Amino acid sequence: MTRKEISAGGVVYRYHEGELQIQLIQDRYGKTSLPKGKMEPGETVEQTALREIVEETGIVGRIITRVDIIPYKYNHPEYGIVDKEVHYYLVEAVQGNLKPQLEEINGVDWHAPLEAWNKQRRNGYNNNDVILRKALELLQVNIPR
């Protein structure tokens, strides 16, 4: 039987001095990414997303809407093929200060929307392009096609 795994995370944003900013993390492999992690027993997908954001970045967020779900398969050394789903939400930062969880990620920072998009395109995972693009569209940011 194929094992199923669910993770959740988000595109976190804030308005700082009137300017929209997007949060990106640098994962432990040095890639640009979004905070996310595995669902724990008894959690909803939404609770997972918010918990992972706080744990990885120090920011307490509020879910605005679902962005998308990325399904993929990967080969786990112990369990074989795993069906994975990552649920992403658009999350407004409501409190907290950036504090990367150094056991999990290398860093976290705020970026202007187009800077975030360019960083994602240059150094991010391909399947996050669609997530960041949809999140920026929800925030009414036009990004070049």
Secondary structure as UniProt FT lines:
FT   STRAND          3..16
FT   TURN            17..18
FT   STRAND          19..27
FT   TURN            28..29
FT   STRAND          32..33
FT   STRAND          36..38
FT   TURN            41..42
FT   HELIX           45..57
FT   STRAND          59..76
FT   TURN            77..79
FT   STRAND          80..96
FT   TURN            102..104
FT   STRAND          105..111
FT   HELIX           113..123
FT   HELIX           126..138
FT   TURN            139..140
//
